[in-house]
Amino acid sequence: MADDSLIRQTLKALRLRAARREAVAAAESNRARPWLAWAIPAGGLVAASLVAMLAIGVWTHSSPVTGIEDVDILAARESPDFYSEDYEFYLWLDGQKRAG
């Protein structure tokens, strides 16, 4: 009989300790994380900035490399004299390209 009461007291003490540990763990997990208060808005701001930069880049699309046609001409096997023969045609073609 004495052993039964000792066992009951020990179990009760263990249950109380477990309940306290659970309460402490729950309080720690529910505690506000200070970095979370600024990390989420900062991440949203970064994402919005990237979307805005992408949208502006798409809407104001201009070729980042100018004069790429000149590189094609220099890399071609034809001599530059080939292009000077019909210079007016190429000027007209460039005007059509810019107009359309």
MODELLER restraints for C-alpha pairs under 7 A, 6 or more apart:
rsr = mdl.restraints
at = mdl.atoms
